[in-house]
Amino acid sequence: MPEFPCNKPVLVTCGLPYANGACHIGHLRTYIPADMFVRTLKMMGQETIFVCGSDAHGTPIVVNAEEQGITPAELVQKYHKVFQETFKKFEICFDHYGSTDDPENHERTRSIVEDLIRNGYVYPKDIKVAYCGHCQRGLPDRYVEGTCPYCGALARGDECDIGCQRHLEPGDILDPRCRICGGKAETRVKQHFFFKLSAFGPFLAEYLNNLHATPNVNYAKEWAKDLKDWCITRNLEWGVKFPGHEDLVVYVWVDAPIGYIAFTEEYMNSIGKDWKAIWKGDSRIIHFIGGDIIYHHCIFWPAMLKGADYTLPWGVVASGMIKINDKKFSKSRGYIVWVEDDYLAHGFHPDLLRYYILSYTSHTKDINFSWKEFQTKVNKELVGSLGNFVNRVLTFIESKGLNVGGEIDPAVREAIAGAVSVAKAEIENYEFKKICDSIITLADFGNTYFQAHEPWKLIKEDKSACESVLYNCAQIVKALAILSWPAMPAKAEETWGMLGYDKASLAKKSFDDALVPYDGGLKRPKPTILFSKLDDKKIAEMEKILEERVAAAEARAAGKKAAEAPKVSFEDFQKLDIRVGKVIASERIKGSKKLLKNLVDIGEGAPRQIVAGIAEQYTPEEMVGKTVIVVANLEPAKIMGVESNGMLLAADSNGATLLAPEKPSAPGTRVR
């Protein structure tokens, strides 16, 4: 049975953009597919609400505001406006776009926290936290850096972002230092409040089995087997005050998702409806998120909602990430494309990027953005197929002064019906690429149909037959406008207008209208070029901008490392036992996207088990048989519960590039 349309209200949300910087194309990886999903549901007659808002709290915003000499509120307002304007330019049409600093979200967050306290799911606990005597402040989250207690890597206060990727609770980090002044932090005992996440294991196991989610969400089931209680308070002034404790705010991952409820509440109040029909009633709540926040939306968030007696999410749609030139997306390394400065300011139409993101690959897989691939896709599919068909048909009709009319050819009807069927079926699988492909397939069919009937000849022999052929071509153009509206709304409306319709009326059409006979008697304006080719000169200019950004980032990183790297004595270097190793087995660690467990022969008779964060660069199959360089006398560490006895050496080159000897060397050979 199809899931949509259904007789329940549907709420679609997007992971909240953090109001701490400008919009880049990594953000659009989530919002554009969600917008297409909502537009498609509405064309299918589904009652749908679409909300989102800026994530306004957390330590990174406070740190950034202090560095800029402005208040957190001023920083948030600045970037809140940036995202609002960007979404408008890309026609990402939220019914309501709010901020987690809205009064409604403060009130709703405190209400839910009080519900959790009343239901026995929040409790106080004294914990050790970092405090900087020089700055005279507590050091939550990203105010503090130190050593990861699990793998020994350099880590920030809330996450081992370089090493094992583990979430860190306040007080977990070892050898804490203040991120602001660089001084050594002291440890103080402070009362904080914890959410009893450990009580929700059985519930989450059942919930995740029934959740309508993309396949890449499945590994959340492993996390549900080993739950630890979460500290949900922080020593900050900026944020939602914890009830009854003015010196504490709730953790940003408490009030941020509650924003979904507050934004719904704001929207429903504005139209005179009750928000409880969604969040306390029988509805379908669907979250579109990035793949990096699956834990929060599949573990923490549903447990909070269950504990406070709210409606649970029906679906979670997690996207793949974006790479730039096949390199890991990274601001610090320069592999980034800014939406305003690198795209819109250079005159590229928003619909081109919408199409690229939607049609590049399956929604759950990573997208690679390169200017060359962008050029090829636009020129081949949008210019060469879709735009070419629309323009040649409408230009021919206009130039010959034809009054097109007739019956829909059965072959044309079948082709259009096929494309409509794909749109209706694949939207439920979140297969936006397949829908885009079906649009191009219909355009290709139209080009073939036009070419095969040779209207330039037919008009001389049988004008009536020629008008019938052009009528069918116009019917295909009409269908293409309707089908492409969810993906490329501006270009679809432009096409709709060239057919003689009011552009605004397209938003009210359904997919079934693609087969309603075209009114050939409409007064049509002179057709214009729908898509223009991207020339090599412009693409070369954009590639140069990216190359210069990467080069500048590499120079900054090299200079910083040279300045920060401490000098070591030759005697200290001699203490390292570095050997050649050979990987004899390798496998992924459940619950981690980045870690591999490797068995490495280093000449000891029995292989060493070594955990390495290289799963995004190497598959287990690639690792087996590989020669590596190993630090053999590193103290053992447990990483995600797996013991590691050593370290594989790698160059820090957009992830990791494993080191190996230039010439064949036996396992156990010493590196000097």
Disulfide bonds with the S-S distance in Angstrom:
none
